[in-house]
Structure formats: C-alpha cells, structure tokens
Amino acid sequence: MTTITTVTPRRSAVPRLRRTRGFSAERPRRSPLLTVLTGIVLVYSLLPLAWLLVNATKTQADLFSSFGLWFGDSFALFSNIGQTLTYDDGIFVRWFANTLLYVVLGAGGATALAVLGGYGLAKFDFPGKKGVFATVIGAVAVPGTALAVPTFLMFSQMGLTNTPWSVIIPSLISPFGLYLMWTFAAEAIPTELLEAARMDGANEARTFAQICLPLLAPGIVTVLLFTMVATWNNYFLPLIMLKDPDWYPLTLGLNAWNAQAATAGGEAIFNLVITGAVLTIVPLVIAFLFLQRYWQSGLAAGSVKE
Amino acid sequence: MVTSTSRRHEGVPVTQTAVPPAAAVSAGPTPRPARRRSWSGWGFVGPFMAVFTLVFLAPIAYSIYLSVFRTQLIGGTTFVGLENYARAFGDAQLWAALGRVSLFLLVQVPVMLGIALLVALALDSGRLFGRDFFRISIFLPYAVPAVVATLMWGFMYGTRFGLVGNINDALGVALPNPLAPDLVLAAIGNIVTWEFVGYNMLIFYSALRTIPTSLYEAAQIDGAGQWRVIRAIKLPAIRGALVIATIFSIIGSFQLFNEPSILQALAPNAITTYFTPNLYAYSLSFSGQQYNYSATVAIIMGLLTMVIAYVVQLRGMRKEA
C-alpha cells in the first residue's frame, strides 16, 4: 500500500492542489443519491440554526404557544433585537464590546505568537527543539480544570482576576495554532529562499518580515480564524475568572440571562436569550464566509501529512 | 539568541548575549545552510514559550504542588504526600464520572469521526451537486459557541415548549424526555457531535485535497474502482489527520465540561455536580473550596488523557509500517 504513495513522481503539469476534482481525469458524474445522503447531514447541521432564527422572531408568549419550526402570530424580530440591546441598561452591548476586546487582543496575540513560533520550529534547528514540541503537545492533554484552578489562584495572587487581563493572557497560547503554522511554514517557505536572503546579507528579522510573512499569509488567516473562534466562544475561562458582569463576554452573559429564569424572582427572558444568541453568532459566520477562500487554502496546504 | 553579526535582531547588541559554542562555530562572514543548529530559532519560538510557561507550565507545576498538601480551616496547610491520590483512588464519584466520559468517548467519538469521514469522502469524490454549499453549511456549527449550541439544543429538547414537546403535541405521542437522567448523556453526545462534525470533516477534506492527482491516474490505469481507491490511496494518505483528529476528540471527551455545565440549569436532576471529571474538579474547587483535592483529580485526568492519547498515536502510526 505504501509503495503506491511513495514511488509515483508528481507530474509537472499537475498543480499541488488539484484543480480538477475527483478521481478520474474527466469530471466524475454527479450522483443524486450521494447528494441526498450527504443532504441528511446538511439538514442535521442547519436545522437547529433555522430553529434559532425562526424563534428569534417570536415574542416570549409565542415561544411557548407556537410550533418551533414555524413563525408565531407576531413578527417580533426587530422588537426583540431592540430589547436585547437595551435590556438592563444595554449590558448586552457592553458584553459585545468586551468580547471584541478579548478577540482583538487575545486572538491577535495568539496568532502572532503562533506565527513566530511555528516559523521558528519549521525553519530553524535549535537546541531544545524536541523538548519544545514534546512539552507543547503534552500540555494540550492536560484538562482545563487542571490549569483553571491553579491559574485562578495564581492570577488572584497577582491581582489579575476580575480584570480583562485574566481572560486575555491565557488566550494568548494556541497549541493548535502553533501546530498549524508549523506545518504550513514547512510547506510554504522554500529553504533555498531563506539561504538566498541570508546570502544577500538580510538579518533574520528582516528575512522574516519581508520575505516569509507574505508567503505565510493564507496560514496566518487560517490560524487567526481558529483563534478568533476560540476566544469568541470562550466560556470556561471567563466563568472562573470574572465575577463582575461588566467584564463578561457574550457567552457568559447569555448563560447568565438563561439562568436568570431559574432563580427566585428572576425574570424569564427566553426571547432575549435566543435573539442574543443569534446576534452572537452572526459576526463569526460573516467572518468565515468572507474569508473562506483564504482560510481554506491555508488549511489544505498546512494540513497534516505523513 | 544572537549568534552573528549577519543575523542580529534589532535592538539587541551582539556582545550582550552569551554565545554558545555550537553557534560560535557557525558565526562568520559566510552564511551556512538554513538547517544548521544555532540558537537563532529561539528568537522566534521564545515569545511563545515565555507566555506558554506562564499560562501552562507554571499552573501545572502549581497543581502538582497543591496536590500533595491538605488545607483545613483548623490546622492550616499540611504536607500529606500522596494521600489525596489515595483518596481519589477510592472515590466512587470520581469513578462514576470517569465511567461516564469513557462511555461517551466510546460511542460519540466513533460516530462523529465516522460521519465526518464519510462526508469528507463524499465531498472529495466530486460527485455531489453543490459541493461548496455542503462544505460551508456543514462546517457552520463550528462557529457557534458551545453556550449557544447547548442553550439552543436545550430549548429544542424541552418536552414542554421545545421541538420534542411540539412533536408530542402534534402526533399525540409521548417521546422520551432527552433531559431525563438515563438519556441526558446521549443528549450531550448529540450536541457535541453537532458542534464538531463539520470541523473534523474539514480537517479530513483538507488532507484529502493534498493527495496528488497522479496517484489517481496510476490507480485508474491499474483498473482500480472507487472503493479500492478509497481503501488503498485515500485512507492511508490521510492517516495522520485521522490520528490527530482522534487524539483531539479523546482529549475533548475527557475534558467534557461546557455542555453538561450549561445544561445543568435545564436538567438539574439529571446532571450531578460530579457528572464528568472536569465538572467534579470544578465543583470541588469553586463550590467546595477543596483546592488541593481538586488539583489532584485534575492531574489524574491529565495523566490518563496523555497515556491514552499516546497509545492511540502509537497504534495509529504502527499500522503504517
């Protein structure tokens, strides 16, 4: 089996990422059956989102009385959005801004560190390199709580808990981002190019900034999107670090709104929870759709190969 | 870090750094090949490792330190050696939690990765109508925060006003309540599957795309059919991706926290404070103030996860030989 994968030399006419899809040289025939079967997974993936969208248009009363997958008597989407944004002195807007702050600093920083580190691992041989790899991979397996409790205690001694820093600093490390960037840099930057740059007397920082960064762009977009999702969706870390709702990100805020119904004397605001959930998802979906050309090529070129 | 004048980092004077022997040899006017061993790689990896040390290694070390002490209201903190570990060994709640995530792992991970692989192969076959639409749509749930996904499914599971309730009313049946104690684990499995099928599909699909077309041409000349191509070329070529996805899924299962923790508000009777090991460790420290024992539980889980991930990796890679 392995002989097949190793002996065949790549023909020069064939681009690295196949343009023509499928197994034969001519276009494979489309299969309605296969499309229908895959369509089941598609429905599974989209149905809950459709449910969410439909129910964001309902008043709380309709939520209880009408069928879940169809619209209620009233179309309350805009009043729901208005209420979501103004409820409790507009705390939702504050949460939105907090989330943006955490994403810009956390995901931005994580991407920068992963790009530098991945490039270093891919293109340099340095003492301790194997140790770096083993440590990072090993540490990924440590459960969140193993880190959460001591990190919380450490940060609380440093006076960082209940501040944005307690959420941002731990977000700066993305082992998956490092891994992705490493495989990507190994592929995308020809070693000869580095040698040529050094031959011309460029120092490492300049070689990296002017020659390698542009080549790494698709990989950077990919890592940025994945770290963005991770920080935008982060729940556990802020849950333990933050007490003050003024510093909550959207995820924690939505959960607080949902839990409010269960507390004594708390007002049930399920319509706002659902509308808030839609507003939380929309920015990420837009980012993915707009940048898909970049991140998908980055993922493909940087994907795991043996 | 700085090894020669030609590779100086901005703002760092050369003389200031201690030059290690290996690097000193390579320093000189003539540049050597890029793969020579030198310290300059640390200039790039260093920032990552510095923050990594602060937010990963230091807390792990602190955890280990915590796990060998006991803190009591009266008597303060005393060194107890491995006593916390002995307690964990006989802790029925921890074993119950561990059994639950193991069951989850054995059922949910194969289902999720199986679906993801089938969809990735279907997309890669080029035989679907509207391939790009499929790929993007199935991936979309990954962008949904676990909080939103859990709230959404939690509402839908509801027998009173959720979809399950709607179906019961419409058809006059009484479907079992997904949030009942005996079904809630499956209900969580469904949420996690929904969240990550698309993500794993994309990892597999990206790996499939890197297979050179020439292999397919060779297979065609040999008269191989679709299934043979999948078995002989596609699956072996993406084994690395399969192993990595399996390892990440195992780690994810053992760390299960968000979904059960959020569902707790909707199903307080079905989800205990020790439902998963992670939830148990969380409850121990944040509602029980038992930081030392909590750290012990977390370390045991970390070690266990590492061992299993390592075994999976060994097995996955051995098949290649």
Interface residues (C-beta under 8 A of the other chain):
Chain A: M1 T2 I4 T5 T8 P9 R10 R11 V14 R16 L17 R18 T20 R21 G22 F23 S24 A25 R27 P28 R29 R30 S31 P32 L34 T35 L37 T38 V41 L42 Y44 S45 L46 P48 L49 W51 L52 N55 L63 F64 F67 G68 L69 L113 A114 L116 G117 Y119 G120 L121 K123 F124 D125 F126 P127 G128 K129 V132 T135 V136 G138 A139 V140 A141 V142 P143 G144 T145 A146 L147 A148 V149 P150 T151 L153 M154 I169 P170 L172 I173 F176 L178 T191 L194 E195 R198 M199 G201 N203 E204 A205 F208 V229 W232 N233 Y235 F236 I240 L250 T251 L252 L254 N255 N258 A259 A262 F270 V273 I274 A277 T280 I281 L284 V285 F288 L289 Q292 Q296 L299 A300 A301 S303 V304 K305 E306
Chain B: S6 R7 R8 H9 E10 P20 A22 P31 P33 A34 R35 R36 R37 S38 W39 S40 G41 W42 G43 F44 V45 G46 P47 F48 M49 V51 F52 L54 V55 F56 L57 A58 P59 I60 Y62 S63 L66 I115 V119 A122 L123 D124 S125 G126 R127 L128 F129 G130 R131 F134 I136 S137 I138 F139 L140 P141 Y142 A143 V144 P145 A146 V147 V148 A149 L151 M152 W153 F155 M156 R160 F161 G162 L163 N166 A170 W194 V197 G198 L202 I203 S206 A207 R209 T210 I211 P212 T213 S214 L215 Y216 E217 A218 A219 Q220 Q226 V229 A232 I233 P236 A237 I238 R239 G240 A241 I244 F248 I251 F254 Q255 F257 N258 I262 A265 P277 N278 A281 Y282 S285 F286 Y291 S294 A295 V297 A298 I299 M301 G302 T305 M306 A309 E320
